[in-house]
Amino acid sequence: MCRHVGYLGTPVTLHSLMYEGEHSLERQSYAPRMTQGNLLNADGFGVGWYHAGEAVRFRRAQPIWTDQSFREVARVVTSGCAVAAIRSATVGFPVDESGAQPFRDGPRLFSHNGVVEGFAGVEAKLRELAGDLSPVPDARAAVDSALLFAIAARHWRGGASLAEGLAAVVRTVTALAPGRYNLLAADGTALAATTWGDCLHVRASPDAVTLSSEPLDGSGWQAVPDRSLVTADPASGVRVTPL
């Protein structure tokens, strides 16, 4: 399935986050090592980062390796918090920019690596759980991930923390449908992620935390156990708890 990366720490360029390392996110788009059920992640890419406290994004429906203009721009854009993703579209869903992640709700960025199995049978229930989609335009994208995002956004807008919103999605949706629910979110000051059916790795140092579906290089990475919730912020560091 798709691959994603989250970063929090000393500002770095988007180029270093997405293109550097022998197993960079770009390389994972055409040569992933740990993916399930697909050979490529070539159905779009996106990145969200923070500028003056605002979450901004760049998304495309094309493979990341084909966009040389963004590769140049990424060398001069820096941020201390970012979420980037490459997409392998589930059969039956369109390949267009609206399906490229991360999705955005105010200051929050969201990415889903996985699939809701039997989506057609639970779509109506997920829409009921999501509630009014009008405040969150990305929640109306024609992909299963959008409704997971909508449920998270509903919890966030109700006062839940970044991690609480993701955990609520996983607990709710796994009671309805099997699937892979590997979620990642940021709000500019913290990261949160879940593992449910696919891999996630973490690398922490005194000045940064990186979460990635696959290690970006050969040093310092630790695998996160399946069915876990990960939180990271400057005050508390990295915490991993069972879901």
C-alpha positions as CSV (number, residue, x, y, z in Angstrom):
1,M,0.0,0.0,0.0
2,C,1.0,3.7,0.2
3,R,4.0,4.9,2.1
4,H,4.3,8.0,4.3
5,V,6.8,10.0,6.4
6,G,6.3,12.4,9.3
7,Y,9.0,14.7,10.8
8,L,9.2,16.9,13.8
9,G,12.3,18.8,15.0
10,T,15.0,21.2,13.8
11,P,13.9,22.6,10.5
12,V,15.1,20.6,7.4
13,T,14.4,20.9,3.7
14,L,11.6,19.0,2.1
15,H,14.2,17.6,-0.2
16,S,16.1,15.9,2.7
17,L,12.9,14.4,4.0
18,M,11.6,13.0,0.6
19,Y,14.6,12.5,-1.6
20,E,17.7,11.7,0.5
21,G,18.8,8.3,1.9
22,E,19.3,5.1,0.0
23,H,15.7,4.1,0.7
24,S,14.1,7.6,0.3
25,L,10.4,8.2,-0.1
26,E,11.1,8.8,-3.8
27,R,12.8,5.4,-4.0
28,Q,9.9,3.8,-2.2
29,S,7.6,5.0,-5.0
30,Y,9.2,2.6,-7.5
31,A,11.1,0.1,-5.3
32,P,9.4,-0.3,-1.9
33,R,10.9,-3.1,0.3
34,M,8.1,-3.8,2.8
35,T,4.9,-3.0,1.0
36,Q,1.9,-5.4,0.8
37,G,0.0,-6.2,-2.3
38,N,1.6,-3.8,-4.7
39,L,4.9,-3.1,-6.6
40,L,4.6,0.6,-7.1
41,N,3.4,3.8,-5.3
42,A,3.0,5.8,-8.4
43,D,-0.5,7.1,-8.2
44,G,0.3,10.5,-6.8
45,F,2.2,12.2,-4.0
46,G,1.9,15.0,-1.5
47,V,3.6,16.9,1.3
48,G,2.3,19.2,3.9
49,W,4.4,21.5,6.1
50,Y,4.2,24.6,8.3
51,H,4.9,28.2,7.4
52,A,4.3,30.9,9.9
53,G,2.0,28.5,11.8
54,E,-0.1,27.6,8.8
55,A,-0.3,24.2,7.2
56,V,0.4,24.4,3.5
57,R,0.5,21.6,0.9
58,F,1.7,20.5,-2.5
59,R,-0.1,17.5,-4.1
60,R,0.0,15.9,-7.5
61,A,-1.6,12.9,-9.1
62,Q,1.6,11.9,-10.9
63,P,4.5,9.7,-9.6
64,I,6.9,11.7,-7.5
65,W,9.9,10.8,-9.7
66,T,8.3,12.6,-12.7
67,D,8.0,16.0,-11.1
68,Q,11.5,17.6,-11.5
69,S,10.1,21.1,-10.7
70,F,9.0,20.1,-7.3
71,R,12.3,18.3,-6.7
72,E,14.1,21.7,-7.2
73,V,11.6,23.6,-5.1
74,A,12.0,21.1,-2.3
75,R,15.6,22.1,-1.9
76,V,14.7,25.5,-0.7
77,V,11.6,24.9,1.4
78,T,12.3,24.2,5.1
79,S,10.1,23.2,8.0
80,G,10.3,21.9,11.5
81,C,7.2,19.7,11.0
82,A,6.0,17.9,7.8
83,V,4.0,14.9,6.5
84,A,4.7,13.5,3.1
85,A,3.1,10.6,1.3
86,I,3.2,8.6,-1.9
87,R,0.1,6.8,-3.2
88,S,-0.8,3.4,-4.6
89,A,-4.5,3.8,-5.4
90,T,-6.9,1.0,-4.4
91,V,-8.7,-0.6,-7.3
92,G,-12.0,1.2,-7.9
93,F,-10.9,4.7,-6.6
94,P,-9.9,7.5,-9.0
95,V,-6.3,8.6,-9.5
96,D,-6.5,12.4,-9.1
97,E,-5.1,15.1,-7.0
98,S,-7.9,15.1,-4.5
99,G,-6.9,11.5,-3.4
100,A,-3.3,12.4,-2.8
101,Q,-2.4,12.9,0.8
102,P,-1.9,14.5,3.3
103,F,-5.4,15.7,3.8
104,R,-5.8,18.9,5.9
105,D,-8.1,20.2,8.6
106,G,-7.0,23.6,9.8
107,P,-3.5,23.1,11.3
108,R,-3.7,19.3,11.1
109,L,-2.3,17.1,8.4
110,F,-3.5,13.5,7.9
111,S,-2.3,10.5,5.9
112,H,-3.6,6.9,5.7
113,N,-1.5,4.0,4.4
114,G,-3.9,1.1,4.0
115,V,-7.4,0.1,2.9
116,V,-10.9,-0.3,4.2
117,E,-11.8,-3.9,3.1
118,G,-15.3,-4.2,1.8
119,F,-15.7,-0.4,1.7
120,A,-18.9,-0.4,-0.2
121,G,-20.6,-2.4,2.5
122,V,-19.6,0.0,5.3
123,E,-19.5,3.3,3.4
124,A,-22.9,4.5,4.6
125,K,-22.0,3.8,8.2
126,L,-18.7,5.6,7.9
127,R,-20.5,8.6,6.5
128,E,-22.9,8.5,9.4
129,L,-20.0,8.5,11.8
130,A,-18.2,11.2,9.9
131,G,-21.1,13.6,10.2
132,D,-21.2,16.9,8.3
133,L,-18.4,17.0,5.8
134,S,-18.8,20.6,4.8
135,P,-16.3,22.1,7.2
136,V,-13.5,19.7,5.9
137,P,-13.3,19.8,2.1
138,D,-10.7,17.1,1.9
139,A,-13.1,14.7,3.6
140,R,-15.2,14.7,0.4
141,A,-12.5,13.1,-1.7
142,A,-13.6,9.9,-3.5
143,V,-11.4,7.5,-1.5
144,D,-11.9,5.4,1.6
145,S,-9.2,7.3,3.4
146,A,-11.2,10.5,3.2
147,L,-13.9,9.1,5.5
148,L,-11.3,8.0,8.0
149,F,-9.9,11.5,8.0
150,A,-13.4,12.9,8.4
151,I,-14.0,10.8,11.6
152,A,-10.6,11.9,13.0
153,A,-11.4,15.6,12.2
154,R,-14.8,15.2,14.0
155,H,-13.0,14.0,17.1
156,W,-10.3,16.7,16.8
157,R,-13.0,19.4,16.5
158,G,-14.7,18.0,19.5
159,G,-11.5,18.5,21.6
160,A,-9.6,15.3,21.2
161,S,-5.9,15.4,21.0
162,L,-4.0,14.5,17.8
163,A,-3.4,10.9,19.1
164,E,-6.9,10.5,20.6
165,G,-8.4,11.3,17.2
166,L,-6.4,8.7,15.4
167,A,-7.0,6.0,18.1
168,A,-10.7,6.7,17.9
169,V,-10.7,6.1,14.2
170,V,-8.9,2.8,14.5
171,R,-11.1,1.5,17.3
172,T,-14.3,2.5,15.5
173,V,-13.5,1.4,12.0
174,T,-11.9,-2.0,12.9
175,A,-15.2,-2.9,14.7
176,L,-16.9,-2.4,11.3
177,A,-14.5,-3.7,8.7
178,P,-11.1,-5.5,8.4
179,G,-8.3,-3.6,6.7
180,R,-5.0,-1.9,7.2
181,Y,-5.3,1.3,9.3
182,N,-1.9,2.9,9.4
183,L,-2.6,6.6,10.1
184,L,-0.2,9.5,10.5
185,A,-1.0,13.1,11.7
186,A,0.7,16.3,12.6
187,D,-0.4,19.7,13.9
188,G,2.9,21.6,13.7
189,T,3.9,20.9,17.3
190,A,3.4,17.1,17.5
191,L,3.1,13.8,15.6
192,A,0.8,10.9,16.1
193,A,0.6,7.6,14.2
194,T,-1.0,4.2,14.4
195,T,0.1,0.8,13.1
196,W,-2.6,-1.7,12.1
197,G,-1.7,-4.2,9.5
198,D,1.4,-2.6,8.0
199,C,4.8,-1.4,9.1
200,L,6.0,1.8,10.7
201,H,9.5,2.8,11.9
202,V,10.7,5.5,14.2
203,R,14.1,7.3,14.5
204,A,14.5,9.7,17.4
205,S,17.4,12.0,18.3
206,P,17.8,14.9,20.7
207,D,16.6,17.3,18.1
208,A,14.2,15.4,15.8
209,V,11.8,12.5,15.4
210,T,11.0,10.9,12.1
211,L,8.2,8.3,11.5
212,S,8.4,6.4,8.3
213,S,6.6,3.4,6.8
214,E,10.0,2.1,5.8
215,P,13.5,3.1,7.1
216,L,14.9,5.9,4.8
217,D,18.4,4.7,5.3
218,G,20.4,2.2,7.3
219,S,20.9,3.8,10.7
220,G,19.0,4.4,13.9
221,W,15.5,3.0,13.0
222,Q,13.3,1.0,15.3
223,A,10.2,-1.0,14.1
224,V,7.0,-0.1,15.9
225,P,4.9,-3.1,16.9
226,D,1.7,-3.7,15.0
227,R,-1.5,-2.4,16.6
228,S,0.3,0.5,18.4
229,L,-0.3,4.2,18.9
230,V,2.7,6.5,18.6
231,T,2.9,10.0,19.9
232,A,5.8,12.4,19.6
233,D,6.3,15.9,20.9
234,P,9.1,18.0,22.4
235,A,7.9,17.8,26.0
236,S,7.4,14.1,26.2
237,G,9.5,12.6,23.5
238,V,8.3,9.4,21.7
239,R,5.8,7.2,23.3
240,V,4.4,3.9,22.0
241,T,1.3,2.3,23.5
242,P,-0.9,-0.7,22.5
243,L,-4.1,0.0,20.6
